[in-house]
Amino acid sequence: MSSRPVHIAQISDLHIKAPGLLAYGRVDTAKALEHCVTALNEFDPAPDFVVISGDLADTPTSEEYQHLERLLAPLKLPFASVPGNHDSRELMRAAYPSSPYALASGPLNQKIEVNGLDLLLLDSSVHGKPHGELEEGTLQWLDAMLAASRDRPALLFLHHPPFKTGIWHMDRQNLLNASEFAPILRRHPRVQLVATGHVHRAALTLFAGVPTTICPAPNHA
């Protein structure tokens, strides 16, 4: 691990529409992301890395991901993303073909090393469904990645929270197989944080003994 602090920024639930369109018919998500990128670029010290934890696009369409690419172009920091329930794995692969995906097809899982810290990005999306699940292959991959470097701290990022928030319509859409996720966390104490999105509101709790957060959306008001 680096002797200096490592700073990781997280943003989530961008819901970018095609140019000129508003999300939900009234929210300018593109303008919200522009403000977010400006704020990230002004951080001092600068973050070492940015993770976008799902719902990059809204519908989704290729045009939305192209618009997102233009909106993120001014970001001066390296970043990676996982899909949310509004995203398309295929369109995200096309938009970010150089990302270090663990597999050539299927879930868009990634392992990224940042100054002695492991970022494990987990694809919890289910095609055509609002809820989340970690596929068996993803759970096996996560277990193997965490077992490979026991002395390095790890942060996990996924879209769907593994806990209930008390917001009933969102809790129906959380990570449905959280009971299969929890034992892996308990086996690997090097996991320092589980960071999610999806709910558009900030939250902090413990899940399987690990601090677990929800990142608010930049457009939520």
N, C-alpha and C positions, 0 to 999 in steps of 0.2 A: 504494500500500500504506500502511496506517495506520502511524504512527510508533511506536505501542505494539504489544507482542506480541499476536497473535491466538491464542486458545486454542480448539481444536476437540477435543471428546470423542467417542469412538467406543464404542458397545456393540454386541453382536452375539449372534445365536442365542439369543433369549429363549425360544422354544418354549412359548409360553403355551397352556395347556389351558383348557377350560371350568371355571368355578368348582368347586372340590372335587375335581378330577381331578389326578393326578400324571403327569408325563411319564415315559415308560419304565416306568410303574407304580410308581415310587419316588422321583421327584425333584420337589420342590415348586418349580417354576419361578416361580410367582407370588410366593412369599416371597423368592426370590432377586432378582427384579426390584424388589420393594419396598426391599430393602436397597441395591440399585444406585441407585435414584432418590434415596434419602436421601443416599448418598455424593456423588452429582452435585450435589445442592443445597447441600452443605456445602463444596464446593471453594472455595478462596480463593487466587488470584482465580477468579472464576466463569468457566466456559467460555462463549465467545461463541455456541457452537452445538453441538448433539449430532447425530451421524449414527448411525442404527441400520442395520447392514449385513446384514440378512436373517434369515430364519427367525423372524419376529415371532410367528407362530402355529405350531401343531404339526401339525394335521390336514390342512388348515385348515377352519374353519367361521366363520360370521358371529358365533356366540356367543363364539368365542375372540378375535376382533378387538374385540368389545364389551368383553370382560373386559380386554383389553390397554388399551383406551382408559381404562377406570377406573383401572387400575394406573399409567398414565402421567399421569393428571390432576394429581397433586401435583408433577410435574416443573416447576420454575420457569424452565426454559431452552427456547429454541426448538429444534425438532428436525425431522428429515426421515428417511426410510427408503427402502431398496431391498428388493425381494423376494429371498428365498432359495428353495431347492428345496422347502421345506415350505409356502411361501406361495402365494396365489392373486392374480394381477394384478387380476382383477375385484373380489374382496373387498377388496383394498387400496385400489382406486380408490373404492369405496363408503365405506370407513372414513375416507379422507383426501381428500375431493373437492376441497379448496381447494389441494392441493399443486400446484406449478408444473410439471406434467408437460410434457415436450417435445411429446408427441403425444396426440391425443384417444383413441387406442386403441393396443394393442400394448405394447411395452416401457415401463416406468415410469421413463424417464430424466429427470433433473432437473439444472438448473444453478442454483446458489444462490450469491449474492455476499455475503461476510461481511467487511466492513472491508478491502476491497481484495484479498481472497483469493477465488478461484473454487473452489467445491466442485462437482465433476461426479460425479453419482450414476448409475451404470450398471447396468441391469437385465440380469443374466447368467442369469436363471432360464429353464428349459426346461420347459414344461408336462408334468407327470407323470413327470419324470426327475430323478435326483439330481445329474447332472453339470451343468456350466454352459457356455453359449456366448453370445458377444456377436453378436447378429444383424447382418447387413450394414448395415441402417439405423442401428443403434446405433453401429457403427464409423464410418460416414460422419458421423453427428451429432457424435461425439466429435472427429473430425479437424477439423470445421468450427468447433466451439466453441474448440478449442485454437488454431486459426489466427486467430480473431477478435480476441484480446487478448494479443498476444505478450509484453507487458511485465508481465503480472500472474501471480504464482505460482498454481499450480493443484494441488489434491489430488483424487485419484480414489478413489472408493469403489465396490466391488462385492462380491458375496457369495463367489464362487468364486475361490480362489487360482490364479494363472497359472503356478505352479511346483509341483514335487513336494516333498513333505515327508518321504518315507520311511515314511509310514503307508500301507500298501498299499491298504487298503480306501477310504481317503479320496482317494488319488491317482488312483483310477479315477473319481472324481467331481469332479475339479478342472475348470478352465476348458479345455475341449477345443480351442478355437481360439486358444490363447495365441500361436501363431505369427503370427496376423493382428493381434493386439493389439500385439505388440512393435514393429513398424515405426512405428506411430503415436507411441508413446512416444519413439522415437529421433528422430523428426522434430520433436518439440516439447520442447525442454529446459526449458520453464517448469513441467513436471510435477515436483513436489517429492516426491510420495509416492503410492504405490498401497496402499490399505488394504482388507483383505478380512476374511472370517469363515469360517464353514463347518466348520472343523476343531476348534473348541472349545478350542484350545490356542494359546498365544502363540508367534509365530515372527517372525524378521526376516531378510531376505535382500536381494539385488539382483536385479531382473528388468529386462532391457533397459536396464541402467545406472541404474535408479531404485530407491531404497529401497522395499521392499515388505514389508508386515506382515500377520500374521494376528492378529485380536483374539480373546482367549479369551472363552468364554461365562460369564456371571455365575453360572450354575448348575453349572459343571463342577467336579467334585472326583474 
